[in-house]
Amino acid sequence: MIYLLLSIACSTIIFILFKLFGKYDVDNLQAIVANYAIAGTLGWFPLQDDFQFQDELIQWNIWPWLIGIMFITLFQLMAKVTQEHGVNVVSVTVKMSVAIPVLSGIFFFSEQITAWNIIGILIAFVAVYAINKPGKNQKRNSGNWIGLVILFVGSGLLDSFLKVVQNDVARPEHLSYFTSTGFGIAGILGVLFILIQVYILKSRSWSPKSWLWGLILGIPNYGSIYFLMKAIDNPFPSAILFPINNVGIVALSAIIALLLFKERITQWRFAGLLLAGTAIVLMSL
């Protein structure tokens, strides 16, 4: 249970930092790449004597590359939409994607499903709509919705892939090495993209401040994934673990967004939060 609580705390800190990025004019991409320098390093200490990187890399196949690409793509998108929509909207949208790993656990890992699970999944989609519905005096263009939908689907797929990695790809004692390898790949891809933008396209300049913020971000980012995978390593079915993890993040994010950022909770958003909690509870039954 301690790993689950640590994962919830780290994930909530990520949303808070993304919100602060917008406030302090941080370059999202450069901060995210810097974060992977820290996140990609933490898991290698201490290095076990029996760990053979070349052999493990062959066994891991394409999974570190797939996870790494998803890390940097979803993280960049998450930072952008958090600054556009706020902590509440993004945390609920991301965490309602729990419906996807629940379904994958049912279809690919033979986990049992009940009528309550089905109802919970359906309510989850209604909650996402409610939490993202504009207020009376607000308008939201279709482009904003596309970003939220991509974030919803991508986050659910990432959780599902992590379950596959934990079950069939990486050894339990090597989970930290696998996680750091995925972070390292994400960082390398990000650096290459920044170099192209700075020296070839001339569309971006270096921002030392953003790299400093990214180094801070790397600690909770690594913790959120590592502690979640350690929690998966315990005898929790994903249909229970992911909902509990996600409702904790949604609740804690909502409280902090209200206290720190004064994010207004509209009637639709309040209804969405209630539906989100209900959906997650039902999916965990």
C-alpha positions as CSV (number, residue, x, y, z in Angstrom):
1,M,0.0,0.0,0.0
2,I,2.9,2.4,0.7
3,Y,4.0,2.2,-3.0
4,L,0.5,3.1,-4.1
5,L,0.4,6.1,-1.8
6,L,3.8,7.3,-3.0
7,S,2.7,6.9,-6.7
8,I,-0.4,9.1,-6.0
9,A,1.7,11.8,-4.3
10,C,4.3,11.9,-7.1
11,S,1.6,12.0,-9.8
12,T,-0.1,14.9,-8.1
13,I,3.1,16.9,-7.8
14,I,3.6,16.5,-11.6
15,F,0.3,18.2,-12.3
16,I,1.2,21.0,-9.8
17,L,4.6,21.6,-11.6
18,F,2.9,21.7,-15.0
19,K,0.6,24.4,-13.8
20,L,3.6,26.3,-12.4
21,F,5.4,26.0,-15.8
22,G,2.7,28.1,-17.4
23,K,2.9,30.7,-14.6
24,Y,6.6,31.1,-14.8
25,D,6.9,30.9,-18.6
26,V,8.8,27.6,-18.7
27,D,9.6,26.0,-22.0
28,N,7.6,22.7,-21.7
29,L,9.7,20.6,-24.0
30,Q,13.1,21.7,-22.6
31,A,11.9,21.1,-19.0
32,I,10.5,17.7,-20.0
33,V,13.7,16.6,-21.6
34,A,15.7,17.8,-18.6
35,N,13.4,15.8,-16.4
36,Y,14.2,12.7,-18.2
37,A,17.9,13.2,-17.5
38,I,17.1,12.9,-13.8
39,A,14.4,10.2,-14.2
40,G,16.6,8.2,-16.5
41,T,19.4,8.2,-13.9
42,L,17.7,7.5,-10.6
43,G,16.8,3.9,-11.4
44,W,20.4,2.8,-12.0
45,F,21.4,3.1,-8.3
46,P,22.4,0.7,-6.9
47,L,23.3,-1.4,-9.9
48,Q,23.0,-5.1,-9.3
49,D,26.0,-7.3,-10.1
50,D,23.9,-9.9,-12.0
51,F,22.3,-7.3,-14.3
52,Q,23.5,-7.6,-17.9
53,F,22.2,-4.7,-19.9
54,Q,22.8,-6.1,-23.4
55,D,21.0,-9.4,-22.5
56,E,18.1,-7.5,-20.9
57,L,17.8,-5.1,-23.8
58,I,17.4,-8.1,-26.2
59,Q,14.7,-9.6,-23.9
60,W,12.9,-6.3,-23.6
61,N,12.7,-6.1,-27.4
62,I,10.8,-2.9,-28.6
63,W,9.1,-2.2,-25.3
64,P,11.6,0.4,-23.9
65,W,11.4,2.3,-27.2
66,L,7.6,2.2,-27.3
67,I,7.3,3.3,-23.6
68,G,9.9,6.0,-24.1
69,I,8.1,7.5,-27.2
70,M,4.8,7.5,-25.2
71,F,6.5,9.1,-22.2
72,I,7.8,12.2,-24.0
73,T,4.7,12.5,-26.3
74,L,2.1,12.3,-23.6
75,F,4.1,14.4,-21.1
76,Q,4.5,17.2,-23.6
77,L,0.7,17.1,-24.4
78,M,-0.1,16.8,-20.7
79,A,1.9,20.0,-19.9
80,K,0.1,21.9,-22.7
81,V,-3.4,21.0,-21.8
82,T,-2.8,21.5,-18.0
83,Q,-1.9,25.1,-18.8
84,E,-4.9,25.5,-21.0
85,H,-7.6,23.7,-18.9
86,G,-6.2,23.5,-15.3
87,V,-5.2,20.8,-12.9
88,N,-8.7,19.5,-12.3
89,V,-9.7,19.0,-15.9
90,V,-6.5,17.2,-16.9
91,S,-6.2,15.1,-13.8
92,V,-9.7,13.7,-14.3
93,T,-9.3,13.2,-18.0
94,V,-6.0,11.3,-17.6
95,K,-7.2,9.3,-14.7
96,M,-10.6,8.4,-16.2
97,S,-8.5,6.6,-18.8
98,V,-8.4,3.8,-16.1
99,A,-11.3,2.3,-18.2
100,I,-8.7,1.2,-20.8
101,P,-6.3,-0.8,-18.5
102,V,-9.4,-2.3,-16.8
103,L,-10.6,-3.5,-20.1
104,S,-7.2,-4.8,-21.1
105,G,-6.9,-6.6,-17.8
106,I,-10.2,-8.3,-18.6
107,F,-9.5,-9.3,-22.2
108,F,-5.7,-10.0,-22.0
109,F,-5.1,-11.1,-18.4
110,S,-8.3,-13.0,-17.8
111,E,-9.4,-10.8,-15.0
112,Q,-13.1,-11.1,-14.2
113,I,-15.6,-8.5,-15.0
114,T,-18.9,-7.7,-13.3
115,A,-22.0,-5.7,-14.2
116,W,-20.7,-3.0,-11.8
117,N,-17.4,-2.8,-13.7
118,I,-19.3,-2.2,-17.0
119,I,-21.5,0.5,-15.4
120,G,-18.3,2.1,-14.0
121,I,-16.6,2.2,-17.4
122,L,-19.7,3.9,-18.9
123,I,-19.9,6.4,-16.1
124,A,-16.2,7.2,-16.6
125,F,-16.8,8.4,-20.1
126,V,-19.8,10.6,-18.9
127,A,-17.5,12.0,-16.2
128,V,-14.9,13.0,-18.7
129,Y,-17.5,14.9,-20.7
130,A,-18.9,16.6,-17.6
131,I,-15.6,17.7,-16.2
132,N,-14.6,19.2,-19.5
133,K,-17.9,20.9,-20.4
134,P,-17.4,24.7,-20.6
135,G,-19.3,26.9,-18.3
136,K,-22.1,29.3,-19.4
137,N,-19.7,32.0,-20.4
138,Q,-16.9,29.8,-21.8
139,K,-16.3,28.4,-25.3
140,R,-14.0,25.6,-26.2
141,N,-12.8,24.8,-29.7
142,S,-12.6,21.4,-31.2
143,G,-8.8,21.5,-31.2
144,N,-8.8,21.6,-27.4
145,W,-11.1,18.5,-27.3
146,I,-8.7,16.6,-29.6
147,G,-5.8,17.1,-27.2
148,L,-7.9,15.8,-24.3
149,V,-9.1,12.8,-26.3
150,I,-5.6,11.9,-27.3
151,L,-4.4,12.3,-23.7
152,F,-7.3,10.1,-22.5
153,V,-6.6,7.2,-24.9
154,G,-2.8,7.5,-24.7
155,S,-2.7,7.5,-20.9
156,G,-4.9,4.4,-20.8
157,L,-2.7,2.6,-23.3
158,L,0.4,3.5,-21.4
159,D,-1.0,2.0,-18.2
160,S,-2.0,-1.1,-20.1
161,F,1.5,-1.4,-21.6
162,L,3.1,-1.1,-18.2
163,K,1.0,-4.0,-17.0
164,V,2.3,-6.1,-19.9
165,V,5.9,-5.1,-19.1
166,Q,5.4,-6.0,-15.4
167,N,3.8,-9.4,-16.3
168,D,5.7,-10.6,-19.3
169,V,8.7,-8.4,-20.2
170,A,10.9,-7.2,-17.3
171,R,12.0,-9.2,-14.3
172,P,10.6,-7.8,-11.0
173,E,14.1,-7.1,-9.7
174,H,14.9,-5.1,-12.9
175,L,11.8,-2.9,-13.1
176,S,13.8,0.2,-12.1
177,Y,16.3,-0.5,-14.9
178,F,13.5,-0.9,-17.4
179,T,11.8,2.3,-16.3
180,S,15.1,4.3,-16.5
181,T,15.8,2.9,-19.9
182,G,12.4,4.1,-21.1
183,F,13.0,7.5,-19.6
184,G,16.5,7.6,-21.2
185,I,15.1,6.9,-24.6
186,A,12.5,9.6,-24.2
187,G,15.3,12.1,-23.2
188,I,17.5,11.2,-26.1
189,L,14.6,11.7,-28.6
190,G,13.7,15.0,-26.9
191,V,17.3,16.3,-27.1
192,L,17.5,15.5,-30.8
193,F,14.2,17.3,-31.5
194,I,15.4,20.4,-29.6
195,L,18.7,20.4,-31.4
196,I,16.8,20.4,-34.7
197,Q,14.6,23.3,-33.6
198,V,17.5,25.4,-32.2
199,Y,20.2,24.9,-34.9
200,I,18.3,23.9,-38.0
201,L,14.8,25.3,-37.9
202,K,15.8,28.3,-35.7
203,S,12.4,28.1,-34.0
204,R,13.5,27.7,-30.4
205,S,16.3,29.1,-28.2
206,W,17.9,27.5,-25.1
207,S,16.2,28.2,-21.8
208,P,18.4,27.5,-18.7
209,K,15.5,28.3,-16.4
210,S,13.4,25.6,-18.1
211,W,16.2,23.0,-17.7
212,L,16.3,23.8,-13.9
213,W,12.6,23.3,-13.6
214,G,12.9,20.0,-15.5
215,L,15.5,18.7,-13.1
216,I,13.0,19.2,-10.3
217,L,10.2,17.5,-12.3
218,G,12.3,14.5,-12.9
219,I,12.2,13.3,-9.3
220,P,8.4,12.9,-8.9
221,N,8.1,11.8,-12.5
222,Y,10.4,8.8,-11.9
223,G,8.6,8.1,-8.6
224,S,5.2,8.1,-10.1
225,I,6.1,5.3,-12.6
226,Y,8.4,3.3,-10.4
227,F,6.1,3.2,-7.4
228,L,3.2,2.3,-9.6
229,M,5.1,-0.6,-11.1
230,K,6.2,-1.7,-7.6
231,A,2.5,-1.6,-6.6
232,I,1.6,-3.7,-9.6
233,D,4.2,-6.2,-8.5
234,N,2.1,-6.8,-5.4
235,P,-0.9,-9.1,-5.6
236,F,-3.3,-6.4,-6.8
237,P,-5.5,-7.1,-9.9
238,S,-5.2,-4.1,-12.3
239,A,-9.0,-3.7,-12.2
240,I,-8.5,-2.7,-8.5
241,L,-5.1,-1.1,-8.4
242,F,-5.5,1.4,-11.2
243,P,-8.9,2.7,-10.0
244,I,-7.7,3.2,-6.5
245,N,-4.5,4.9,-7.8
246,N,-6.5,7.2,-10.1
247,V,-9.2,8.2,-7.7
248,G,-6.5,9.2,-5.2
249,I,-4.8,11.4,-7.7
250,V,-8.1,13.0,-8.8
251,A,-9.1,13.8,-5.3
252,L,-5.8,15.1,-4.2
253,S,-5.3,17.2,-7.4
254,A,-8.8,18.7,-6.9
255,I,-8.0,19.8,-3.4
256,I,-4.6,21.3,-4.2
257,A,-6.0,23.0,-7.3
258,L,-8.6,24.7,-5.2
259,L,-6.2,25.7,-2.4
260,L,-3.2,26.8,-4.5
261,F,-4.6,27.9,-7.8
262,K,-8.1,28.9,-6.9
263,E,-9.5,26.8,-9.8
264,R,-13.3,27.4,-9.8
265,I,-15.4,24.3,-9.7
266,T,-18.5,24.8,-11.9
267,Q,-21.7,22.7,-11.5
268,W,-20.7,20.5,-14.4
269,R,-17.2,20.1,-13.1
270,F,-18.5,19.2,-9.6
271,A,-20.9,16.7,-11.1
272,G,-18.0,15.3,-13.1
273,L,-15.8,14.9,-10.0
274,L,-18.7,13.0,-8.3
275,L,-19.2,10.8,-11.3
276,A,-15.4,10.2,-11.5
277,G,-15.3,8.9,-7.9
278,T,-18.4,6.8,-8.5
279,A,-17.0,5.3,-11.7
280,I,-13.6,4.4,-10.1
281,V,-15.3,2.8,-7.1
282,L,-17.6,0.7,-9.4
283,M,-14.7,-0.3,-11.6
284,S,-12.8,-1.6,-8.5
285,L,-15.7,-3.8,-7.3
